[in-house]
Amino acid sequence: MINQEELYIIVFESTHHAIAGEKIFKESNYKFDVIPTPREITHSCGLSIRFHKDKLNDVKMKMAEGNILIKGIYEIQKIDKDKIIHQVG
């Protein structure tokens, strides 16, 4: 049996921007988790936010409106023990 999972995460330019982004997620009542940034993406900012893919366009808009600097938004597919990472924003 194949175990498959799909995640969307937003990676920030700094911890300061990650905290500001978290505030926007809370104010918007989005379901999210603050997670360590996967090392396959970057070694700099240690915090990212995982969110549901249905909110992708809303998240992009809210980050732009809030002047939150991001490094990128990524889709991570976990298939068994493998990770496939695509930048989507």
N, C-alpha and C positions, 0 to 999 in steps of 0.2 A: 504494500500500500504506500502510495506517495503522499508525503506530508507537504502541503504547499501553503504559504502565507504571503500576503502582499501588504507592504507598509508604505506609507508616505511620510517623509520627514523633511523638515525645513532646517537648514544649517545656517547659522548666523555668523556675521563678521567678528563678533566679540561676545563675551559673556554679558556685557551691558545690554546689547541688542537682544540677546536671548531672553533676558529677564523682562525687557520691555515687550517683546513678542508674547511671552507668557501672559503678561497683563492683558494684552489685546485678546488673546484666546479666552481668558476668564471673562472679560467684559462681554464678549460675543456669545458666551455660553456654549462654546464648541467643546466637544469631547476631545481630550488630548492627553498626552503623557510627555513629561520632560524626560529625556533619555540621554545617555552618553552618546556623543557623535561617533558613529562607526569609523574605525581607523582606516577602512578602505576608502573613505571619502576625504577626510582631512585630519591632520594632527593638531590643528590650531585650537579653535574654540571647542571646548569639551562638552557643550550642551546643545542639544537639538530638541525639536518638538515633533512628536509623532502624531499624525492626525488622520482622519478618514478621507479617502480619496474623493468623496462627494463634495468636500469643502475646498477642493483645490483652487478653483477660481476665486472663491471668497477669500481664502487665505492670501493669495497673491494681491488682491485688491486692498485688504486690510493692512498688510505689511507696507505697501506703497503709500497708503494714506497716512500711516503712522510714522513714515520716514524711518522704518526699521531696515537696517542694512543686512542683507542676507548674502550668503555665498551661493546658495542654490536650494532648489527643492528636488528631492530625489524619490524615485520609486524603487523600493527594494523588494525583490521577489526571493523568498526563501523556499527552495525546493529540496526537501530532505536536508542535507548538510551544506548544500551549495547556496551562494548568494549571487543574484544578478542585480546590478545597480545601474539605473538609468537616470540621468538628470532630465527633469521635466520642466524646470523653470529656474 
